[in-house]
C-alpha cells in the first residue's frame, strides 16, 4: 500500500510526532495526481497525531481511488476539492467531487465506504458521512480536535 508507506515516511520524518494535515492530504492524493488541476486542497495549518494521520491518509486514498474508478476523476473535466477548517475546537473536513458522471447511491456499502464512515469515525471520535449526491460524492468529517496537556 503506497499511501500507507507515504504516511509512515512522513511520520518517520516527523519522528512520530504530530504531522501537518496539508502534507497528509497531499501525500495521500499524490498517486492520483496524474492530471493538473484535478485536485484543489485548501485548509488551515493544523497538526495531526500520528495514528489519526495514518487513518485519515487511508480514507483519503480510498476516496481518491473510488473517484478515479467511478467518480469525478473518471471524467476529463472532473475535479476533487478537499478543504478543512477548525471551528469550536472541531476539525471540519470536506471532500467534494464535481464534473464527473452522475452519481447514484449504491445499493449496498462496500468495504471502503464502511471503513471510511465507521473506522474513521471511531478513530476520530466524530462523525464521518459519505453522501452520494447526483452531482458528485461528498464526504464530510466533523471531529473533535485532541486537547494536548502541557
N, C-alpha and C positions, 0 to 999 in steps of 0.2 A: 504494500500500500504506500504509494508515493506520498500522499498527503500526510499520513501518519509519520513517515520518516521526516518530511519537511517540518512538521510541528515539533518533533523531537529535536531536530537540528537547531531550530530557532530557540527552543527552551534550553538546550545544552549551551548555546552561545550565551544565554542569559544566566547560566549556572543554576537552572531550575528555579529561578526567581520569576516574579511576575513578568509577563511579556506584553508588548504593545498590541492592542486589538487590531490596529491597522495592519501590522505585519502578519498577524494570524490570518486575517481575511485575505490579504494579497497572496500569502503563501498557499492557502487552500485553493484559491482560484487560479493560480499560475498555470497549472497543467491544462486549463481550459481557455487560456487567453490567446487563441490562435488568430483571432480577428480583432484589429484595432477598434476601439470604441464599443466592444461588446459588453464591457462592464463599466459601471460608474460606482466608485467607492467613496463614501463621504461620512465622516464622523469625527467626534471629539477625541482628543488624546485620552486614552484610557488603558490602564494596565490590568491584565487578567492573570489570575492564579494559574499555575501550570496545568492542573487537572481540568479546569474549566476551559483553558485554551485548547487542549487536545480534543475535548468533546465538541467544542464549537467548530474547530477545524474539520472534524469528521462530518459534522452536519452540513457545513457549507460545501464540502466536497460532494456529498451525496446530492444536495440540491443542484449543484452545477452539472453533475453527471446526468441527472434527470432532465435538466434544461437542455442539454446537448442532444440527448436521445429523443425527447418527446416535446420539449417546451420551446421557449423563446430562442434559445441558441441553435435550434434545428432549422431556423429560417434566416436568410441573409440579413434581414432588417431587424432581427430580434436583439433585444438588449436586456441586461440584468442590472438593477440598481441595488446596492447594499448600503444601507445607511443606518446610523445609530446615534443616539444621544443619551444623556443622563438626565433624568427628571425625578425629583423626590427620592434620591438615593436608589434609583432603579435604572437598569440598562434596558433601553427600548431599541431593539434592532429590527429592521425590516428588510427582507429580501423580496424584490418586486420584479417580475418578468413582464416585458411588453414587446409587441411587434412580432410575436410568434403565432403559431396556429391557435385556433380557438380551443379553449380548454373545457373539458367536461370532467366533473368529479368522477373518480374511479369507483367501480362497483365494490371494490374492497381495497383496503390499505395494504401495501406491500411492506416488506421488512424495513426498507429505507424510511418510509413515512412514519412507521411506528417507532423506529429508532430515534428519529428527529423529535417527534411530538412527545413520546413518553420518556425516552432516555435522556434527552437534553433537558426536558422539564424537570426530571428528577435530579439531574446533575446540578442544574442552576437553582433549584428550589423555586422555580417560577412557572410561567405559562408559555408554552410554545404551541403555535397553531399554524397549520397549513391550510390555506383557503384556495380551492380550485375555481378561480373566477374565470368567466369566459375570455376575458382579455389577457389573462396570464396568472400564473401561480404567485401567491403572496404568502410568505412565511413571516410570522411576527413572533418576536421573543420579548417577553416582559418579565424581567427577573431582578430580584434584589441584588444590589452590589454588596460584596462581602465587606464587613467592617473590620479593619485591622486594629489590633491592640498596639499600643505604643505611642 
